[in-house]
Amino acid sequence: MRTELLNTRKWRTRIELSTKIFDWIEVFYNRTRRHSSLGMLAPVAYEKLYAHNTSAA
């Protein structure tokens, strides 16, 4: 988070920064960033794959 968000610019207010941190966690990190525990897939891609595999069974 530090290199991808915090150190990218100067933040005018703490509220602006906290909003961006929330967005980064909820939108980017939790949904689109690849995770090693999921076989280097993003959570959204992993869930789609899991849903496809369970519906085919």
N, C-alpha and C positions, 0 to 999 in steps of 0.2 A: 504494500500500500504506500509505503514511503516513496519509493521510486516511481510508481505509476500514478500517484495522485498528489501526495503532500508536497513533494519537492519540485513540482512542475511549475509553480507560480507563487506569488505572494497573495495571501488571503486578506480581504478588507475587514471582515468581521468573523467572530467565532461562530455566529449563526450560519454564515455562508459556508464556512469550513465544515461545520457539523452536518449541514444539508448535503454537501458533496460527499462526505464520508459515508453517510447513510445510503446515498444513491450508488456509490461505488460498491459497497458491500451487497446491497440488495439486488442491484441490476447486473453489475459486472461479475463480481466475485462469486456470488452464490448461484448464478445462472449460466454464465458464459465462459468463465475461466476453467481451464482443464484441471482436473484433480487426479493425482496419481492413484488414489484409492479407487477410482472409477475406471482404471485402465487408460488414463490420460484422455478421458472424454469430459466434455462439459456436462454438468448435471442435467441440463435440458436434453442433450443428445443421449445421455445414458437413460433417462426416463423414457424417451421415445423408443429406444432400442429395447428396453425392458418391456414396455407395453406391447410392442410389436411381437416380441418373442412369447409373451404369455398369452396373447390373443390367438397365436398360431397353434398353440399346444392344445 
